[in-house]
Structures are given as structure tokens and as C-alpha cells.
Amino acid sequence: MAINSIAFWIAFMVMLLPYFTVLRQSAKAQNAWLLVMSYAIYGYADWRMLPLLLAVTVFYYFLAPAIARNREANAKRSSALSAIGVIAGVGVLFWFKYLNFCIEQFTALFNAIGVGASTSTMKIIMPVGISFFTFKLISYTIETRKGNIDPERNFINFGAYVAFFPTIMSGPIDRPKPFLEQLKVNRLANSHNISEGAKRVLWGFFLKMCIANRICIYTDSVFNHCQFHNGTTLVVASVLYLIQMYTDFSGYSHMAVGVSRIMGIRVMENFQQPFFAQNVADFWRRWHISLSSWLRDYIYIPLGGSRCSEWRCYWNNLVTFVICGIWHGANWTYVMFGTWHGLMVIVDRAAKPLREKMERSFSLKGKLVYRLSRQAITFTLCSFGAMLFRANSFSDIATIMHNVGEGFGPLFTAGTTLMFSVGALAFLVMLYKEHRDEYGGKALFMHSKNRAVKIASITLAILFILATGELENISFIYFQF
């Protein structure tokens, strides 16, 4: 059930009515109702996957206390149990998300070397949100082993954390401690939370429907027929797809944060003006923050992080980003996407001493032109990464690179006049807001202290969405992960 669908909002209203009335005095009752509705909304997407969600929840619910009991008495057993939890999470992810891909790759390899093989007719269905809830459970296991959290003894609370309906489909990937602590107290209807949450939802709708959905029409027509397009169109489509990825995913994240806020629950922020990043590493500190911080804490730092030799640090970065690429899906294009970003982080780290020397010599720090040039370079590098991410296959990437190398030509614009005009206006509004958030204080808009400005901004946003937004229920990009 998509968060931007009518069905979701009907279910949400049904959920809120008892949540803030007959159940408001009891955190336990609210959490039980939250769990029921989370399973109902998740089951609406694919009821066949409910047993899996329940099974992994039960498994980790009983595993964590065993890990905690042995932390002091038997550290080796505690570590072994923790390893079992991590392996189980990775195993579930591999089985449902990557097994079909591996079978296909081995089949192709055996056929290529003359050993007859055929792909099994069995196709494993990938559960919605599996990449998100498995990473939640793995972090819960690791944090329990480290002693940073105590195991959650209330199954309903733990189940609500795992299946929390605003975030289970596409994140953010909340850490267990701050989320579970919020479930221990009852949540009352709060006008400020409802107002702020509703504004976040509205902004998410604006990003998704007025920018991402508009761009999607163009990028799909280009990348799904890349062999027919010249270098100009392919470069423009790559730039547009980076913008589409951001407005689509941050739009969802704003909605998820807003829906959670309405219920009195704070979830992790997922983006922080990534288009103003100074380098690729800075870009990832601002982009999909819940995933990038998860990879930092549970992959990069355990590998040694930056507290090792320079070459080992490069390796740690590359491994982390390759895993990031693999997390996104079972396709070589995602591996290339992760590898590209890892290499760009390594290059920037290697060039850092030279860059800092140049900055001192020419007094570049703080100069607008220098800052804008670094941001433009970062945006260009990430646009190339977006092309790798969006391409349907490795052969499509080769085709795109070939066509770009062949030269440029007229831009493909058929049927895109409205997309460019309306979408560009919406994008400039977004860019202005994010520029103010980054440098000049908050762009108030819907948050203005002036009541007239606030009402006018909200009214204009709603009218703009209704008048120009692509209201067709186009799926969010990250639903496939």
C-alpha cells in the first residue's frame, strides 16, 4: 500500500481514530493497535509475506535475550549467537532478493563454457521492504551484543518496531534504541505534531508528484530505449534521473517522517540538502542517511574505518560502497553504482592533501566560485552514478557510453514541454528552500510565523499539486528494494 495512495490514507484515518481516543491513555494499547494496523497495511501490499515478517520478528525477539544473558557469563557464546543473528538476516535477504539472480548468472556461465544448464522455473517472490526490515533486525542484534541496548521484553513493542508501517516499505532504517524508547509512553494528540507532520507530508507530495513523477515520464522513455538516443539526451536524462531519485525518495521520506510525527513518533531524517555537497563522501553524509550511517557503523568501522593504513582505508571504503550497491538490488548495474561511488570517495581522499595545499596557496576556502565549482563537480559525478543506477542492464550502460562517445545532437523533447516548464518551476522552489536551509536560515513557507504567509503557502502548495502534479500512482523507486 503506497503512502501516496488513497487506500493508505483511509487506513491511516482508521488507525488514528481509536489511537488518539479510546486508546490514548495506554501505551500498551496504542502499540498493540499500531502493530495490528502495520500488519494490515503491509499485508495489503502482499499478504503472502506476512508469515515471513512474523517469523523473523519471533526469531530475533527470542535471540536477543539469549545474546544479552551471555554477554558477561559467556562472551564467546554471546558473539556466536550474535553472528547467527547477522547470518540469518543476510541469509533471508539473499534467499528472497538475490537467489534468482545468482541462479541466472551461474546458468549463463555454464552455458557460455559449453555445459548445458537451464534456469529453474521456480521464481522466488521478493517481499516488499525486505532490505529495510532485515537491516533493522541486524542492527538490533549487534547493538544488543555490544550492550548498547537491552533486549525488548515486550513482543508487541518489538513487533511494532520491526513492522512500523510508515517506514517498513522504504525506510528510514530506524535504530532500535530511540524508536523503542518512544513506545514506552502513551502518545496524545498534539496540535503542533499534527500540524508539523501534515506539512512534511504535503512537502513530500509536492516533491513526488510535481517533480519526480514529471521527470519519470522523460527518463523512462530515454533509458528504456537508450539505443535510439544521442549523447545530449542521455546526459540530460542522467542529470534528470539524479533529481528524480532525490525528489522521489526524499518525498517518501518526508511523508514517512510526517505520518510518524502525526502519531507522536520521531523517526530518523534521511536527507540533508545533498545537492550542496562538496564531494562524494559529503554527498553520502547527506543522502539516504539512515543507510549510509548504518553501513558506516556496521561495515566500514568494523573493517577498520580510517584508523589504519591509507591503502586499507581505501579498501574499506570500496567494500562498503560495493555492499551499498548490492543492497539496492540483484543487478550488476547496482554493483557498478556502488563501485563508482566508492572509487570517487577514494580519489577524493587521495587528492585531499593536494587540494588543501592549493586552497591555502590561493586562499580558495570561502570563495563562492570555488564552492560552486566543487558542488558542480560532485553533482556531475553523482549524475554519472545515477545513470549506472537507472540503466536496465550492463549492455545498456555500454550502449549509453558508446552513444555519448559518438557525439551530441538535438535533445529529445517529444511530449515534454509541460514536464520541463512545470517541473522546472517546482524544482526551483525546492532548490530555493534547500539553499536557504543550507546557508541562509530556514525558508519558512509553510512554517512562517506570519499566519497569512503560512496559510497562503499551504494553499498554493495544495493547488499547485492538484493543478500540475502527475497524480497517477507511480510507484516509489525504493519500493523495489
C-alpha positions as CSV (number, residue, x, y, z in Angstrom):
1,M,0.0,0.0,0.0
2,A,1.8,3.1,-1.2
3,I,2.0,6.0,1.2
4,N,0.7,8.4,-1.5
5,S,-2.4,6.2,-2.3
6,I,-6.0,6.9,-1.3
7,A,-6.2,3.4,0.3
8,F,-3.2,4.3,2.6
9,W,-4.8,7.5,3.9
10,I,-8.1,5.8,4.5
11,A,-6.3,3.1,6.6
12,F,-4.3,5.9,8.4
13,M,-7.5,7.7,9.4
14,V,-9.0,4.4,10.6
15,M,-5.8,3.9,12.6
16,L,-5.8,7.3,14.1
17,L,-9.3,7.4,15.4
18,P,-9.0,4.9,18.2
19,Y,-5.3,5.6,18.6
20,F,-6.0,9.2,19.9
21,T,-9.3,8.5,21.6
22,V,-10.2,5.2,23.4
23,L,-6.5,4.0,23.4
24,R,-4.8,7.3,24.3
25,Q,-4.3,6.6,28.0
26,S,-2.4,3.3,27.4
27,A,0.9,3.0,25.6
28,K,0.4,-0.8,25.5
29,A,-3.0,-0.5,23.8
30,Q,-1.7,2.1,21.4
31,N,1.3,-0.2,20.5
32,A,-1.0,-3.2,20.0
33,W,-3.2,-1.2,17.7
34,L,-0.1,0.1,15.9
35,L,1.1,-3.4,15.4
36,V,-2.3,-4.7,14.1
37,M,-2.5,-1.8,11.6
38,S,1.1,-2.2,10.5
39,Y,0.5,-5.8,9.7
40,A,-2.8,-5.0,7.9
41,I,-1.1,-2.3,5.7
42,Y,1.9,-4.5,5.0
43,G,-0.4,-7.4,4.2
44,Y,-2.4,-5.3,1.8
45,A,0.8,-5.0,-0.3
46,D,1.3,-8.8,-0.3
47,W,-0.4,-10.9,2.3
48,R,1.7,-13.9,1.4
49,M,4.7,-12.3,3.0
50,L,3.1,-11.8,6.5
51,P,4.3,-15.2,7.8
52,L,7.9,-14.3,6.9
53,L,7.6,-10.9,8.7
54,L,6.2,-12.6,11.8
55,A,8.7,-15.5,11.7
56,V,11.8,-13.2,11.6
57,T,10.2,-11.0,14.3
58,V,9.7,-14.0,16.6
59,F,13.2,-15.3,15.9
60,Y,15.0,-12.1,16.8
61,Y,12.7,-11.5,19.7
62,F,13.9,-14.7,21.4
63,L,17.5,-14.4,20.1
64,A,18.3,-11.0,21.7
65,P,17.7,-12.1,25.3
66,A,20.0,-15.1,24.8
67,I,22.7,-12.8,23.5
68,A,22.3,-10.4,26.4
69,R,22.3,-13.2,29.0
70,N,25.6,-14.5,27.8
71,R,27.4,-11.1,27.4
72,E,29.1,-11.4,30.8
73,A,28.9,-15.1,31.6
74,N,30.0,-16.4,28.2
75,A,31.2,-13.8,25.8
76,K,32.1,-16.4,23.1
77,R,28.5,-17.8,23.2
78,S,27.1,-14.3,23.0
79,S,29.2,-13.5,20.0
80,A,28.3,-16.8,18.3
81,L,24.6,-16.1,18.9
82,S,25.0,-12.6,17.5
83,A,26.8,-14.0,14.5
84,I,23.8,-16.3,14.0
85,G,21.5,-13.3,14.0
86,V,23.6,-11.5,11.4
87,I,23.9,-14.5,9.2
88,A,20.2,-15.2,9.5
89,G,19.4,-11.7,8.4
90,V,21.8,-11.8,5.5
91,G,20.5,-15.3,4.6
92,V,16.9,-14.2,4.4
93,L,17.9,-11.2,2.3
94,F,20.0,-13.4,0.0
95,W,17.3,-16.1,-0.4
96,F,14.5,-13.7,-1.3
97,K,16.4,-10.9,-3.1
98,Y,19.5,-12.5,-4.7
99,L,19.0,-16.2,-5.2
100,N,17.1,-15.9,-8.6
101,F,19.9,-13.6,-9.8
102,C,22.6,-16.0,-8.8
103,I,20.9,-18.9,-10.4
104,E,20.6,-16.9,-13.7
105,Q,24.2,-15.9,-13.6
106,F,25.5,-19.4,-13.0
107,T,23.2,-20.7,-15.7
108,A,24.6,-18.2,-18.2
109,L,28.2,-19.0,-17.1
110,F,27.7,-22.8,-17.6
111,N,26.1,-22.2,-21.0
112,A,28.9,-20.0,-22.0
113,I,31.5,-22.7,-21.3
114,G,29.5,-25.3,-23.0
115,V,28.0,-27.0,-20.0
116,G,24.2,-27.3,-20.6
117,A,22.1,-25.7,-17.9
118,S,18.7,-24.3,-17.6
119,T,17.2,-21.8,-15.2
120,S,14.8,-23.3,-12.7
121,T,11.2,-22.4,-13.3
122,M,10.8,-21.5,-9.7
123,K,10.8,-17.8,-9.1
124,I,11.1,-16.5,-5.6
125,I,8.9,-13.5,-4.8
126,M,10.8,-10.7,-3.1
127,P,8.9,-9.3,0.0
128,V,8.2,-5.6,0.0
129,G,10.7,-3.7,2.3
130,I,12.9,-6.8,3.0
131,S,16.1,-4.7,2.7
132,F,14.8,-2.3,5.3
133,F,13.4,-4.6,8.0
134,T,16.4,-7.1,7.8
135,F,18.8,-4.2,8.3
136,K,16.7,-3.1,11.3
137,L,17.0,-6.6,12.8
138,I,20.7,-6.9,12.2
139,S,21.4,-3.6,13.9
140,Y,19.2,-4.7,16.8
141,T,21.2,-7.9,17.1
142,I,24.6,-6.1,17.0
143,E,23.5,-3.3,19.4
144,T,22.3,-6.0,21.9
145,R,25.7,-7.8,21.7
146,K,27.6,-4.6,22.3
147,G,25.4,-3.8,25.3
148,N,24.2,-0.6,23.9
149,I,20.6,-1.7,24.3
150,D,18.7,-4.2,26.5
151,P,16.5,-6.7,24.7
152,E,12.9,-5.6,24.3
153,R,10.9,-7.8,26.6
154,N,7.5,-6.7,25.2
155,F,6.8,-8.6,22.0
156,I,4.2,-6.1,20.8
157,N,6.6,-3.2,21.1
158,F,9.3,-5.1,19.3
159,G,6.9,-6.2,16.6
160,A,5.7,-2.6,16.1
161,Y,9.4,-1.5,15.7
162,V,10.0,-4.1,13.0
163,A,6.7,-3.6,11.1
164,F,6.2,0.1,11.7
165,F,4.0,0.9,8.6
166,P,5.3,4.4,7.6
167,T,8.9,3.1,7.3
168,I,8.8,-0.6,6.5
169,M,8.3,-0.1,2.8
170,S,11.1,2.3,2.1
171,G,12.7,3.4,5.3
172,P,14.2,5.3,7.0
173,I,16.1,2.4,8.7
174,D,15.5,3.4,12.3
175,R,17.9,2.4,15.1
176,P,16.2,0.3,17.8
177,K,17.0,2.3,20.9
178,P,15.5,5.7,20.2
179,F,12.4,4.1,18.5
180,L,11.6,1.6,21.2
181,E,12.0,4.1,24.0
182,Q,9.2,6.2,22.4
183,L,6.9,3.2,22.6
184,K,7.1,3.1,26.4
185,V,4.9,6.2,26.8
186,N,1.5,6.9,25.5
187,R,1.1,9.4,22.7
188,L,-1.6,12.1,22.9
189,A,-3.0,14.1,20.0
190,N,-0.8,17.2,19.8
191,S,-1.7,20.1,17.6
192,H,1.9,21.0,16.9
193,N,2.9,17.5,16.0
194,I,-0.2,17.1,13.7
195,S,0.5,20.5,12.1
196,E,4.2,19.9,11.5
197,G,3.6,16.3,10.4
198,A,0.9,17.4,7.9
199,K,3.3,20.0,6.4
200,R,6.0,17.4,6.0
201,V,3.5,15.1,4.2
202,L,2.4,18.0,1.9
203,W,6.0,18.8,1.1
204,G,6.6,15.1,0.3
205,F,3.6,15.1,-2.1
206,F,5.0,18.2,-3.8
207,L,8.4,16.6,-4.4
208,K,7.0,13.3,-5.5
209,M,4.1,14.5,-7.7
210,C,5.3,17.8,-9.1
211,I,9.0,16.9,-9.7
212,A,9.7,13.1,-9.5
213,N,6.6,11.9,-11.4
214,R,7.1,14.6,-14.1
215,I,10.7,13.6,-14.7
216,C,9.9,9.9,-14.6
217,I,7.9,10.3,-17.9
218,Y,11.1,11.5,-19.6
219,T,13.7,9.4,-18.0
220,D,11.7,6.2,-18.6
221,S,11.3,7.0,-22.3
222,V,15.0,7.6,-22.6
223,F,16.5,4.8,-20.5
224,N,14.1,2.1,-21.8
225,H,15.1,2.9,-25.4
226,C,18.6,4.2,-24.8
227,Q,19.9,2.7,-28.1
228,F,17.8,5.3,-30.0
229,H,19.1,8.4,-28.2
230,N,22.2,10.5,-28.7
231,G,24.7,11.8,-26.2
232,T,22.9,15.0,-25.4
233,T,19.6,13.3,-24.5
234,L,21.4,10.6,-22.5
235,V,23.5,13.1,-20.5
236,V,20.3,15.2,-19.8
237,A,18.4,12.1,-18.8
238,S,21.2,11.1,-16.4
239,V,21.1,14.5,-14.7
240,L,17.4,14.4,-14.5
241,Y,17.4,11.0,-13.1
242,L,19.6,12.1,-10.1
243,I,17.0,14.8,-9.5
244,Q,14.2,12.3,-9.9
245,M,15.8,9.8,-7.4
246,Y,16.2,12.6,-4.9
247,T,12.7,14.1,-5.1
248,D,11.1,10.6,-5.3
249,F,13.0,9.1,-2.3
250,S,13.1,12.3,-0.2
251,G,9.4,12.8,-1.0
252,Y,8.7,9.4,0.5
253,S,10.9,10.1,3.5
254,H,9.2,13.4,4.2
255,M,5.8,11.6,4.1
256,A,7.1,8.8,6.4
257,V,8.5,11.4,8.8
258,G,5.3,13.4,8.7
259,V,3.0,10.4,9.2
260,S,5.1,9.3,12.2
261,R,5.2,12.8,13.6
262,I,1.3,13.0,13.5
263,M,1.3,9.8,15.6
264,G,3.7,11.4,18.1
265,I,6.7,9.2,17.0
266,R,10.0,10.7,15.7
267,V,11.9,8.7,13.1
268,M,15.3,9.3,11.6
269,E,15.8,12.0,9.0
270,N,17.0,10.6,5.7
271,F,18.3,13.6,3.7
272,Q,20.1,16.9,4.3
273,Q,20.5,19.0,1.1
274,P,22.7,16.5,-0.8
275,F,22.9,18.8,-3.9
276,F,25.1,21.2,-1.9
277,A,27.7,18.5,-1.1
278,Q,31.3,19.5,-1.7
279,N,32.5,15.9,-2.6
280,V,31.1,12.4,-3.0
281,A,31.8,11.5,0.6
282,D,29.9,14.6,1.8
283,F,27.1,13.7,-0.6
284,W,26.7,10.3,1.2
285,R,26.7,12.0,4.6
286,R,23.6,13.9,3.3
287,W,22.0,11.2,1.1
288,H,19.9,8.2,2.5
289,I,21.4,9.0,5.8
290,S,19.8,6.0,7.6
291,L,21.5,3.6,5.2
292,S,24.9,5.4,4.9
293,S,25.2,5.7,8.6
294,W,24.2,2.0,9.0
295,L,26.9,1.0,6.6
296,R,29.4,3.2,8.4
297,D,28.6,1.8,11.8
298,Y,28.2,-1.9,10.9
299,I,30.5,-2.4,7.8
300,Y,33.1,0.4,7.4
301,I,34.1,0.9,11.1
302,P,34.3,-2.9,11.9
303,L,36.6,-3.3,8.8
304,G,38.9,-0.7,10.4
305,G,37.4,2.5,9.1
306,S,40.1,5.2,8.7
307,R,42.1,4.0,11.7
308,C,44.5,2.0,9.6
309,S,46.9,2.4,6.7
310,E,45.9,4.6,3.8
311,W,45.6,1.6,1.4
312,R,43.5,-0.4,3.9
313,C,41.3,2.6,4.3
314,Y,40.7,2.8,0.5
315,W,39.8,-0.9,0.6
316,N,37.4,-0.4,3.5
317,N,35.7,2.4,1.5
318,L,35.4,0.3,-1.6
319,V,34.0,-2.7,0.2
320,T,31.4,-0.6,2.0
321,F,30.2,1.0,-1.2
322,V,30.1,-2.2,-3.2
323,I,27.9,-3.6,-0.4
324,C,25.8,-0.4,-0.7
325,G,25.4,-1.1,-4.4
326,I,24.5,-4.8,-3.8
327,W,21.9,-3.8,-1.1
328,H,20.0,-1.9,-3.7
329,G,19.3,-4.9,-5.9
330,A,20.3,-8.0,-7.8
331,N,21.8,-6.5,-10.9
332,W,25.3,-5.8,-12.0
333,T,24.3,-2.2,-12.6
334,Y,23.9,-1.7,-8.8
335,V,27.4,-3.2,-8.2
336,M,28.8,-0.7,-10.7
337,F,26.9,2.1,-9.0
338,G,28.4,1.2,-5.6
339,T,31.9,0.7,-7.1
340,W,31.8,4.1,-8.8
341,H,30.9,5.9,-5.7
342,G,33.5,4.0,-3.7
343,L,36.2,4.9,-6.2
344,M,35.2,8.6,-6.2
345,V,35.4,8.7,-2.4
346,I,38.9,7.1,-2.7
347,V,40.1,9.6,-5.3
348,D,38.8,12.5,-3.2
349,R,40.6,11.2,-0.1
350,A,43.8,10.6,-2.1
351,A,43.7,14.1,-3.5
352,K,42.8,15.8,-0.2
353,P,46.4,16.8,0.7
354,L,47.0,18.4,-2.7
355,R,43.6,20.1,-2.6
356,E,44.2,21.6,0.8
357,K,47.6,22.8,-0.3
358,M,46.0,24.5,-3.3
359,E,43.3,26.0,-1.0
360,R,46.0,27.5,1.2
361,S,48.1,28.8,-1.6
362,F,45.3,30.6,-3.5
363,S,43.1,31.4,-0.5
364,L,40.2,29.4,-2.1
365,K,38.3,28.5,1.1
366,G,35.2,30.5,1.5
367,K,35.1,31.8,-2.1
368,L,31.8,31.4,-3.8
369,V,33.2,30.3,-7.2
370,Y,35.3,27.6,-5.6
371,R,32.4,26.3,-3.6
372,L,30.1,26.2,-6.6
373,S,32.7,24.5,-8.7
374,R,33.2,21.7,-6.2
375,Q,29.4,21.3,-5.9
376,A,29.1,21.2,-9.7
377,I,31.8,18.5,-9.9
378,T,30.1,16.5,-7.2
379,F,26.7,16.8,-8.9
380,T,28.3,15.7,-12.2
381,L,30.0,12.6,-10.7
382,C,26.8,11.6,-8.9
383,S,24.8,12.1,-12.1
384,F,27.0,9.5,-13.8
385,G,26.3,7.2,-10.8
386,A,22.6,7.8,-11.3
387,M,23.0,6.7,-14.9
388,L,24.6,3.4,-13.7
389,F,21.8,3.0,-11.2
390,R,19.0,3.6,-13.7
391,A,20.4,1.6,-16.6
392,N,18.4,-1.6,-17.1
393,S,21.5,-3.8,-17.8
394,F,25.2,-3.8,-18.2
395,S,24.7,-3.8,-22.0
396,D,22.6,-0.7,-21.7
397,I,25.4,1.0,-19.9
398,A,27.8,0.1,-22.7
399,T,25.2,1.4,-25.2
400,I,24.9,4.7,-23.3
401,M,28.6,5.2,-23.1
402,H,29.0,4.4,-26.8
403,N,26.3,6.8,-27.8
404,V,27.7,9.6,-25.6
405,G,31.2,8.9,-27.1
406,E,29.8,9.2,-30.6
407,G,28.8,12.8,-30.0
408,F,25.9,15.0,-29.2
409,G,22.9,16.1,-31.1
410,P,19.4,17.5,-30.8
411,L,17.7,17.0,-27.5
412,F,14.8,14.6,-27.4
413,T,11.8,16.7,-26.2
414,A,8.7,15.0,-27.6
415,G,5.8,15.5,-25.3
416,T,8.0,17.0,-22.5
417,T,7.1,20.8,-22.8
418,L,4.8,20.6,-19.7
419,M,7.3,18.5,-17.8
420,F,10.2,20.9,-18.4
421,S,8.1,24.1,-17.6
422,V,6.1,22.9,-14.6
423,G,8.7,20.5,-13.3
424,A,11.4,23.2,-13.6
425,L,9.3,25.7,-11.6
426,A,8.7,23.1,-8.9
427,F,12.4,22.2,-8.8
428,L,13.5,25.9,-8.5
429,V,11.1,26.2,-5.5
430,M,12.7,23.1,-3.9
431,L,16.2,24.4,-4.7
432,Y,15.4,27.8,-3.1
433,K,14.1,26.2,0.0
434,E,17.1,23.9,0.3
435,H,19.6,26.7,-0.4
436,R,18.0,28.7,2.5
437,D,18.1,25.6,4.7
438,E,21.8,25.2,3.9
439,Y,23.1,28.8,4.1
440,G,20.6,31.5,4.9
441,G,18.3,30.2,7.6
442,K,15.1,28.3,7.2
443,A,12.9,29.0,4.1
444,L,9.8,29.4,6.2
445,F,7.0,29.0,3.6
446,M,4.5,26.7,5.5
447,H,6.4,27.3,8.7
448,S,6.2,31.1,8.7
449,K,5.3,32.8,12.0
450,N,3.1,35.1,9.9
451,R,-0.3,33.4,9.8
452,A,-1.2,34.8,6.4
453,V,2.0,33.6,4.8
454,K,1.6,30.2,6.3
455,I,-2.0,29.8,5.1
456,A,-1.1,31.2,1.6
457,S,1.9,28.8,1.3
458,I,-0.1,25.8,2.2
459,T,-3.0,26.8,-0.1
460,L,-0.6,27.4,-3.0
461,A,1.1,24.1,-2.4
462,I,-2.1,22.2,-2.5
463,L,-3.4,24.0,-5.6
464,F,-0.1,23.5,-7.4
465,I,-0.1,19.8,-6.7
466,L,-3.7,19.4,-7.8
467,A,-3.2,21.6,-10.9
468,T,0.2,20.4,-12.2
469,G,1.2,17.3,-10.3
470,E,1.4,14.0,-12.0
471,L,-1.3,12.4,-9.8
472,E,-1.1,8.9,-11.3
473,N,0.0,6.4,-8.7
474,I,3.6,5.9,-10.0
475,S,5.5,3.6,-7.6
476,F,8.3,5.0,-5.5
477,I,11.7,4.0,-6.8
478,Y,12.8,2.5,-3.4
479,F,9.7,0.2,-3.2
480,Q,11.7,-2.3,-5.3
481,F,14.4,-2.6,-2.6
